[in-house]
Amino acid sequence: MSQLEVRPLRRLDAEFSVPGDKSISHRGIILGGLAAGTTRLRGFLPGEDCLTTLHALQTLGCRIDRVAPDEVLIEGRGGKLLAPAESIDCGNSGTTMRLLSGVVAGQPFTTRLFGDASLSRRPMARIAEPLRKFGAEILCEGTGNRPPLTIRGAQLKAIDFTSPVASAQVKSCALLAALQADGKTTFREPSQSRDHTERLLPAFGASFRTDKQSIILHGPQRLEGTELDVPGDFSSGAFWIVLAAGLPGSRLTLRRLGLNPTRTALLSALLRMGAGIMEKIEQTSPEPMGTISVQGNRGLKATTVAGKEIPNLIDEIPILAAAAALAKGVTEIRDAAELRHKESDRLAVIAENLRLFGVPVEERPDGLSIEGGRTLVGAEVESHGDHRIAMSCAILGLLAKGRTLVHDTACIETSYPGFAQQIALLQEVSR
């Protein structure tokens, strides 16, 4: 079993970039496959999750060439995909399964989507409901509306749908179906979730309008191939931002980082905690991109994260919990029950591992209460096959006294190839 050994980092003075944004890479591949003509993605994330989406579109008849490790050319099929000869393996990627469901729901064939043991535990009712309203037939083979999914595509009819949760995956699934549906689709959510799909659709020639928390899209629409530069993944940069914020005297610059405001709620939380962070946006369309500079100080303080802030912070809560472990006082994380249905039960696993580092934690049904400010001690911890847990524990290890050993770290490759090498480089130059 793979593992990562980490020792305390004495100092941090670094400038680098992180790999491409996972969410944008997924969507670029899917929209490029649906479009007519050629799409070029530069900065594509060659992590396992995004490669799973790439292989899925190839199975559906799209020609995709890797012209460089982080650059792909996609020959789209103009909205007319081919029936897959076999079931499509979505691996560990919930994004692949949920977004692809919206695509194949509007195709004239039947598709079966399956994944690994972790993905097979994740609920799919939230996408099955709108897709059935569009007119597709969906069978959730697992108990409790869980995968595998068998989807019989149809000529879709537009719907008026209000999602009970703010979820970028649910919204994106519905918009991908709406592109193929006859008539006016209206999609609403209780608060704004990540808006990568909405930002990318105009780049591929699609049109829609927004009204408060509603998106209104008239279908069907034809997409056209384009060229797209994928910024660095903010969720990957978040690990280094917290490391620098929690290490006194540190200096860090991250360049070409995605700064979409529906992704950067972590910055607001860290600023409330007293972190020294400066943000400079250098590109605004289709995705904001720029530079983050962080200076470590000697006193993070506790905060509360809850309510409408949660949807745009959901992936960063594991590393925010690491910041909370360093912050003086009690940090409250609430309204985050969704974390129990990720690659692991993240609330339970975060609590388990923080205690091993010497941090008092109270676990609640929808969140955590973390008492920070104590000296962290190195620990031997389990990732439970969850990439964000593994990386968050590695960052804690860099800030703790003594040796830290993180078990089952192969999962990191799903989202951040090169993470362990970056840690090794930082440790080398800090000696």
Residue, then its C-alpha position, 0 to 999 in steps of 0.5 A: m500500500s502506498q504511503l507518504e512520510v512527512r517531516p516538519l518544514r522549517r521554512l517556506d519561501a517558494e514560488f510555483s504553479v499547481p496543476g490544471d483545474k480538475s472541474i474545468s478539465h472535466r467540463g472542457i473534455i465533455l463540452g469539446g466532445l459534444a461540440a462540432g469541430t476541434t477543441r484544444l485544452r491547454g493546462f489540462l489536468p492529467g489526473e486519474d479523474c480527468l483521464t476517466t472522463l477523457h476515456a469515457l468520451q473516447t468510448l462515446g466516439c470522440r477522437i481525443d489526442r494527448v499532444a502533451p501531458d497537459e494538452v489535448l485535442i478533441e474532435g467533437r461529434g456535433g452533439k451526436l455521440l456513438a453508442p458505447a460497446e460496453s459499460i463506461d467505467c467512471g472510476n472514483s469520479g463522481t463528476t464524471m458519472r454525474l455530468l456524463s449522465g446529463v450528456v447521455a440522457g439526450q442520446p438515442f441509446t442506452t448507457r451503463l455507468f459504473g465506478d469503484a467501491s467508493l463511487s458506488r456508495r455515493p447517492m445519485a437521486r439528486i441527478a436522477e430526479p431532473l433527468r427523469k423529468f427531462g424524459a430519460e429513463i434511469l435505473c439506479e442499480g445500487t440500493g438507495n439510488r446508488p450506482p451503477l446507473t443504466i440510462r436509456g436516452a430519449q428526445l428530451k423535453a425542457i423542464d422547470f426544476t428547483s434543486p433542493v441543494a446547491s450543487a455544481q454537479v447537479k446543475s451541470c448535469a441539468l444544463l448538459a441535458a438542457l442543451q439537448a432538450d426541446g424548449k425552455t429549461t429553467f434551473r434554480e438552486p437555493s444558493q449559487s454553486r460553482d459556475h464553471t459550466e456557465r462560464l464555459l458554455p459561451a466559450f463553446g457558442a451556447s447562450f442562456r440567461t440568468d435571473k437571480q438564482s435561476i438559469i434559463l436555457h433554450g434548447p437544443q443548442r449546437l456547440e462549436g469547438t474552441e481553444l481553452d487555457v485551464p488555470g491552476d486548480f484552486s483546490s490544489g493551491a489551497f493546501w499550500i495556502v494553508l501551509a504558508a498561512g500557518l507557518p510563521g515567517s513563510r512566503l509563498t507565491l502561486r501563479r496562474l491560479g484559478l480565482n473564480p469567486t465561486r471557488t475561493a471562499l477559503l480565502s475569505a475564511l482564512l482572512r477572517m482567521g488573520a492570514g496574510i493573503m493578497e490576490k491579483i487577478e490577471q485574466t477574467s475570461p472565461e475563467p478568472m486567473g491570477t496570483i496569490s501571495v501568502q505571508g505566514n504570521r504568528g497568530l491564526k484565530a478561530t472562525t465559523v463557517a456555515g450556511k451559504e458559504i459552505p457550497n463554495l468551500i465544500d472541497e476545501i473543508p479538509i484543509l480548512a480543518a487543518a488551519a483550524a487546528l492551528a488557530k487559537g480558539v474553537t472553529e465551528i464548521r456547520d451545514a456540511a453534512e454533504l461531506r459524509h457522502k464524498e470519497s469518504d465520510r469526510l467529517a468522521v475521517i477529519a475528526e479521527n485524524l485531527r485527534l491523532f495529531g493532538v487536536p480536540v474535535e467534536e463531531r456533529p451530524d453536519g459539521l465539526s467543532i475544532e479546538g485549535g492552538r495546541t502544538l501538533v504532534g506527528a501521527e500515523v494516519e489513514s487517508h481512507g482512499d480519499h485524496r483530499i484527506a491524504m493531502s490535508c494530513a500531509i500538510l498537517g505533518l509539515l506543521a507538526k513536531g516529529r514524523t508523520l506517516v500517511h497511509d494509502t496515498a495513491c488516491i492523490e493521483t486522482s486530482y494532484p499528480g506531483f503533490a508528493q514531489q512538491i513536498a519533497l522539493l519544499q523539504e529539500v530547499s528548507r534544509 
